[in-house]
Amino acid sequence: MDPFIEFLKRETSRVRVRRVGTSTYLVEEENSKQRMRNLPTDFIDILFLRNEPAEQVIVEKSLIRELRYRLEELEKETAKLRHRNRILETLLAICVVSIIISLFL
């Protein structure tokens, strides 16, 4: 059987459905979105752990936008910390030179 069809059947078996007349509604718990955010996904493992992807990886656009935003913020923070590090290295070098000069005078 096609692995994608097996995946869909497995995922649909986890969802509760409520039927009212001819309409079908998905019943979600309030905490399901919060739990989903705490669960690791293959997509995140692929990005950060450099793991091999499974046969299918399904990602929501909102997750991609959130990851892009977080990565951009981390890159900005890294740039700030590198700048501070350069300043501190310069100050340390000046202090070492001034100590050496003061010892010889």
C-alpha positions, 0 to 999 in steps of 0.5 A, a space after each residue: 500500500 502507498 506509504 502516504 495513504 497509510 500515513 493519512 489513515 494513521 493520522 485520521 484515526 487519531 482525530 475525533 469526529 462529530 457528525 451533525 446531520 450531513 456535516 462533519 466536525 473535527 473535535 479538538 482539545 483546547 491544549 492540542 495546539 500547545 501540545 503540538 508546539 512542544 512535540 518535536 517534528 521531523 522538520 525540526 530534526 532535519 533543520 537543527 539535528 541534520 537528520 535524514 527526513 522520513 518519507 513524508 514531512 508535512 509542515 504548516 506555513 505558520 511553523 515555517 514563518 515562526 522558524 524564519 522569524 526565530 532564526 532571524 532574531 538569533 542571527 541578529 543576537 549573534 551579530 550583537 554578541 560578536 560586536 560586543 566580543 570584539 569590543 571586549 577583546 580590544 579593551 582587554 588588549 589595551 589593558 594588557 598593553 597598559 599593564 606591560 607599559 606600567 611595569 617597565 616605567 
